[in-house]
Amino acid sequence: MSGTGLPGRIATSVGDIPAAEWDRLARTGNPFVSHAFLTALEDSGSVGPGTGWQPAPILLEDAGRLVGALPSYIKGHSQGEYVFDHAWADAWHRAGGRYYPKLQIAAPFTPATGPRLLLDEPALAGPMLTVAEQVCAQNGFSSAHATFIAPDQLDLFNEAGWLLRSDIQFHWHNRGFAAFDDFLASLSARKRKAIRKERDGAQGAVTIRRLTGSEIRPEHWDAFWLFYQDTGARKWGTPYLTREAFDLIGQRMAERILLVLAFDGDEAIAGALNFIGEDALYGRYWGATREVKFLHFELCYYQAIEAAIERGLARVEAGAQGGHKLARGYEPVTTWSAHWIADPGFREAVAEFLERERAGVAQDQAWLGERLPYRKG
């Protein structure tokens, strides 16, 4: 690959790259682009042959030194991305084109914002994205997609001419709260009363424990695997992560995990898995083997807020979807993806669609923003 001034190449896995080199570029503030997380997915078989997620990290080198990388995958479908382009694939197939394979720049199965351009310096963004475009052109890929881009990298994609797409998530923001009661005091009286009722109901029915690091034992992962399978089977048909993925994540990054479990006596009946970032707590998976009223809200939202306050974290990202999060103090936030389309005509059609879609998303966000549960003024 040429035309960038620097040589680029594709590796067969993140595991091919020394952890220190990868993490130097990733800067490890975001757990989902860390070497530990991405190789846990590879080594557990969650990505790789037969999954439709073929690891293909694109690397940029200067005099043999790694100066840029993309956490990228060759995709044979559009599952596990949370930015939906099935209609694009449909339209391109009906026009006689082949949408798959495509290039996906993402943390697999993870709708959490983070860096997608792992660079020594921002000036390398253009060359890095040029290499990605060349990879697509040389291999006949229809397109490249970078999803859940960290806000401070959005301009880098825009300047490279990639199409921008917006959506909405719900994030909780820490306004300097010293305790959960301070957060409650910022809400309207009606919402404050509703949250207290939900917490009292859930906490009165179970015992809740927050575990991290060496506190998380094999039996806790065994229990959480059951919760994850139940939720995954209902949401996706087949859970994305293998059982081994949880063991490897626990072994390689235990200090960056917050596992919240609900017990009935000695039996764990529900749990929520969070990842701890430099400035955010990321809620990822939840499940239960028994239904307890309000327990989902308690484990996934209120325990996460409480933990973020205790750790001095700036926000909680609670994952995809969920308008019900609004009533629990989570605010609508714009999330962004960037897209490169090889065919000029198809690119123009997608660009027109995105322009209309962005206007609708902005209207929705404004409507949601008027319905925040916080006290006026």
C-alpha positions in Angstrom: 0.0 0.0 0.0 1.4 3.4 -1.0 0.3 6.9 -1.6 0.4 7.9 2.1 4.2 8.6 2.4 4.3 5.8 5.1 4.0 2.1 4.6 0.7 0.4 5.8 -0.1 -3.2 6.2 -2.8 -5.5 7.5 -2.0 -7.9 10.4 -4.0 -11.1 11.0 -4.8 -10.3 14.6 -4.2 -7.8 17.4 -2.4 -10.6 19.1 0.3 -10.4 16.4 1.2 -7.0 17.8 3.1 -6.6 21.0 0.8 -5.4 23.8 3.1 -2.5 24.7 3.2 -1.2 21.1 -0.6 -1.4 20.7 -1.4 0.1 24.1 1.1 2.9 23.5 -1.1 4.0 20.6 -4.4 3.2 22.3 -3.3 5.0 25.4 -5.6 2.5 27.3 -7.9 5.1 28.8 -10.7 3.3 27.0 -10.9 -0.4 28.0 -12.4 -1.6 24.7 -9.5 -0.7 22.4 -6.9 -2.1 24.8 -4.8 -5.1 23.8 -6.2 -7.1 26.7 -9.8 -6.7 25.6 -9.3 -7.2 21.9 -7.1 -10.2 22.2 -9.5 -11.8 24.7 -12.1 -11.7 22.0 -9.7 -13.2 19.5 -8.3 -15.9 21.8 -11.8 -17.0 23.0 -13.1 -17.4 19.5 -15.7 -14.6 19.9 -14.2 -13.1 16.8 -12.4 -14.9 14.0 -13.2 -17.9 11.8 -17.0 -18.6 11.6 -18.1 -15.4 13.4 -18.3 -13.0 10.5 -15.8 -10.8 12.4 -12.3 -11.5 10.9 -9.6 -9.5 12.7 -7.7 -7.3 10.3 -5.9 -4.5 12.2 -4.5 -2.0 9.8 -1.1 -0.7 10.8 0.9 2.4 9.8 4.7 2.3 10.3 7.5 4.8 10.1 11.0 3.4 9.8 9.8 0.1 11.3 8.1 1.8 14.3 4.3 1.5 14.7 2.8 5.0 14.5 -0.9 4.2 13.7 -3.4 1.4 14.0 -7.1 0.7 13.4 -9.0 -1.9 15.4 -10.5 -3.2 12.1 -12.4 -6.3 11.0 -13.5 -7.8 7.8 -17.2 -8.3 8.2 -19.4 -10.8 6.4 -22.7 -9.4 7.9 -23.9 -6.4 9.9 -24.5 -8.1 13.3 -23.0 -7.0 16.6 -22.4 -3.4 15.4 -25.4 -1.4 16.9 -25.2 1.1 13.9 -27.6 -0.4 11.5 -26.8 -0.5 7.8 -29.0 -3.4 6.7 -31.0 -1.2 4.5 -27.9 0.0 2.7 -26.8 -3.6 2.2 -30.3 -4.4 0.8 -30.3 -1.5 -1.6 -26.8 -2.3 -2.9 -27.7 -5.9 -3.4 -30.9 -5.0 -5.3 -28.8 -2.7 -7.5 -26.6 -5.7 -8.4 -23.7 -4.9 -6.1 -22.1 -6.9 -3.3 -22.1 -5.2 0.0 -20.2 -7.8 2.0 -17.4 -8.1 2.8 -16.9 -4.7 4.3 -14.4 -3.2 6.7 -15.5 -2.4 10.2 -13.4 -0.2 12.5 -14.9 -0.8 16.0 -14.7 -2.6 19.3 -16.7 -5.7 18.5 -20.1 -6.0 20.1 -19.5 -2.8 22.1 -21.7 0.3 21.5 -19.4 2.5 23.6 -17.6 5.6 22.4 -13.9 5.4 22.1 -10.9 6.2 19.9 -11.0 4.5 16.5 -7.8 6.1 15.1 -4.9 4.9 17.4 -2.2 7.4 16.4 1.1 8.8 17.6 -0.2 12.2 16.5 -3.4 13.5 14.9 -1.6 14.5 11.7 -1.4 10.8 10.9 -5.2 10.5 10.6 -5.3 11.3 6.9 -2.6 8.8 6.0 -4.2 6.2 8.2 -7.6 6.5 6.6 -6.1 6.6 3.1 -4.6 3.1 3.9 -8.0 1.9 5.0 -9.6 3.1 1.8 -6.8 1.4 -0.2 -7.5 -1.8 1.7 -11.1 -1.6 0.6 -10.2 -0.8 -3.0 -7.6 -3.6 -3.4 -9.8 -6.2 -1.8 -13.1 -5.3 -3.4 -14.8 -4.2 -0.2 -17.9 -2.1 -0.7 -17.3 0.2 2.2 -15.6 1.0 5.5 -17.4 2.0 8.7 -16.0 3.4 12.0 -18.6 3.2 14.7 -19.0 5.0 18.1 -16.2 7.4 17.4 -14.8 9.4 20.3 -16.0 13.0 19.9 -12.5 14.4 19.7 -11.8 12.3 16.6 -14.9 13.2 14.7 -13.2 16.0 12.8 -10.4 13.7 11.7 -12.9 11.5 9.8 -14.8 14.5 8.5 -11.6 16.1 7.1 -10.8 12.9 5.3 -14.1 13.1 3.5 -15.9 10.2 5.3 -19.7 10.5 5.7 -20.9 11.2 9.2 -23.9 9.5 10.8 -25.5 10.5 14.1 -27.6 8.6 16.6 -28.7 8.9 20.2 -27.5 7.2 23.4 -28.3 7.9 27.1 -25.3 8.8 29.3 -25.3 9.9 32.9 -23.2 12.9 33.7 -21.5 13.5 37.1 -22.0 17.2 38.1 -19.6 17.0 40.9 -21.8 14.9 43.1 -20.3 13.7 46.4 -22.9 11.0 47.0 -26.0 9.4 45.4 -28.2 11.6 47.5 -26.6 14.7 45.9 -27.7 13.3 42.5 -31.2 12.7 43.8 -31.4 16.2 45.1 -30.8 17.5 41.6 -34.0 15.8 40.4 -37.6 16.9 40.5 -39.5 15.8 43.5 -41.6 13.3 41.6 -38.6 11.6 39.9 -36.7 11.6 43.2 -39.5 9.8 44.9 -39.9 7.3 42.1 -36.2 6.4 42.1 -36.2 5.9 45.9 -39.2 3.6 45.6 -37.5 1.6 42.9 -34.3 1.3 44.9 -36.1 0.3 48.1 -38.0 -2.3 46.2 -35.0 -3.9 44.6 -32.7 -3.7 47.7 -35.3 -5.0 49.9 -35.6 -8.2 47.8 -32.0 -9.1 47.3 -28.4 -8.5 48.6 -26.3 -6.6 46.2 -22.5 -6.8 45.9 -20.1 -4.8 43.7 -17.0 -6.8 42.8 -13.8 -5.9 41.1 -10.3 -7.3 40.6 -9.5 -10.4 42.7 -12.9 -10.2 44.3 -14.4 -11.7 41.1 -14.1 -15.5 41.4 -14.7 -18.3 38.9 -18.1 -19.0 40.5 -19.2 -15.4 39.8 -18.3 -15.7 36.1 -20.2 -19.0 36.0 -23.3 -17.3 37.4 -22.9 -14.3 35.1 -22.5 -16.6 32.0 -26.0 -17.9 32.7 -27.4 -14.3 32.9 -25.6 -13.3 29.7 -26.8 -16.4 27.8 -30.4 -15.7 28.8 -30.3 -12.0 27.7 -28.2 -12.8 24.6 -30.6 -15.5 23.4 -33.6 -13.2 23.8 -31.9 -10.2 22.1 -29.7 -11.7 19.4 -30.7 -15.3 19.1 -27.1 -16.4 19.8 -24.9 -14.7 22.3 -21.9 -13.0 20.7 -19.3 -13.8 23.4 -18.1 -17.3 24.2 -17.8 -18.6 27.8 -14.0 -18.4 27.5 -14.2 -14.7 26.7 -15.4 -13.9 30.2 -12.5 -15.9 31.8 -9.9 -14.2 29.7 -11.4 -10.7 30.3 -11.3 -11.5 34.0 -7.7 -12.7 33.9 -6.4 -9.9 31.7 -8.2 -6.8 32.9 -9.9 -7.7 36.3 -9.1 -4.2 37.7 -11.0 -2.6 34.9 -14.2 -4.7 35.6 -17.0 -3.9 38.0 -19.4 -6.8 38.3 -22.6 -6.1 40.2 -24.4 -9.2 41.4 -27.7 -9.7 43.2 -28.0 -12.6 45.7 -30.9 -14.4 47.2 -29.2 -16.0 50.1 -26.0 -17.5 48.7 -27.5 -17.8 45.1 -26.6 -15.1 42.5 -29.8 -14.5 40.6 -28.9 -11.4 38.5 -25.9 -9.4 37.4 -24.6 -6.4 35.5 -21.1 -6.2 33.9 -19.4 -2.8 33.7 -16.0 -1.8 32.4 -14.0 1.0 34.2 -12.4 3.6 31.9 -10.2 6.6 32.6 -13.2 9.0 33.0 -16.3 6.8 32.5 -18.0 3.7 33.6 -19.3 1.6 30.7 -22.4 -0.6 31.3 -22.2 -3.6 29.0 -24.2 -6.7 29.9 -27.1 -7.7 32.2 -29.1 -10.7 32.9 -31.2 -12.6 35.5 -32.5 -16.0 36.2 -35.4 -14.7 38.3 -37.6 -11.7 37.8 -37.4 -9.1 40.7 -39.3 -5.9 40.3 -37.0 -2.9 39.7 -33.9 -5.0 39.8 -32.8 -4.2 36.3 -32.9 -0.5 37.0 -31.0 -1.0 40.3 -28.2 -3.1 39.0 -27.7 -1.4 35.6 -28.4 2.2 36.3 -28.4 3.2 40.0 -25.5 1.0 41.1 -23.5 2.3 38.1 -24.2 5.9 39.1 -23.3 5.2 42.7 -20.0 3.5 41.6 -19.1 6.4 39.2 -19.6 9.0 42.0 -17.5 7.0 44.4 -14.7 6.7 41.8 -14.9 10.3 40.7 -15.8 9.3 37.1 -17.3 11.9 34.8 -20.0 9.8 33.2 -21.8 6.5 32.8 -22.4 5.2 29.3 -25.3 2.8 29.6 -25.1 1.2 26.1 -27.5 1.2 23.2 -31.2 2.1 23.1 -33.4 2.5 26.2 -35.6 5.6 26.4 -36.5 4.4 29.9 -33.0 5.6 31.0 -34.2 9.2 30.6 -36.4 9.1 33.7 -33.4 7.8 35.7 -31.2 10.7 35.1 -29.5 9.5 31.9 -29.4 12.3 29.2 -29.6 12.0 25.4 -26.2 12.3 23.8 -25.3 12.3 20.2 -23.1 9.4 19.1 -21.3 9.3 15.7 -20.1 6.9 13.1 -18.2 7.6 9.9 -18.5 5.8 6.6 -16.5 5.5 3.4 -18.4 4.2 0.3 -16.4 2.9 -2.7 -19.0 3.4 -5.4 -19.6 7.2 -6.2 -23.3 6.8 -7.0 -24.0 4.7 -4.0 -22.0 7.1 -1.9 -24.1 10.0 -3.1 -27.3 8.1 -2.2 -26.1 7.3 1.3 -25.0 10.9 1.8 -28.5 12.2 0.9 -30.0 9.6 3.3 -27.7 10.7 6.1 -28.5 14.3 5.7 -32.2 13.6 6.2 -31.5 11.2 9.1 -29.3 13.7 11.0 -32.1 16.2 10.9 -34.5 13.7 12.4 -32.0 12.6 15.1 -31.4 16.3 16.1 -35.2 16.8 16.4 -35.5 13.7 18.6 -32.6 14.8 20.8 -34.2 18.2 21.3 -37.5 16.6 22.2 -35.8 14.3 24.7 -33.7 17.1 26.2 -36.9 18.9 27.1 -38.0 16.0 29.2 -35.0 15.6 31.5 -36.0 14.7 35.1 -33.8 17.4 36.7 -35.1 20.4 38.7 -35.6 23.5 36.6 -32.9 26.1 37.1 
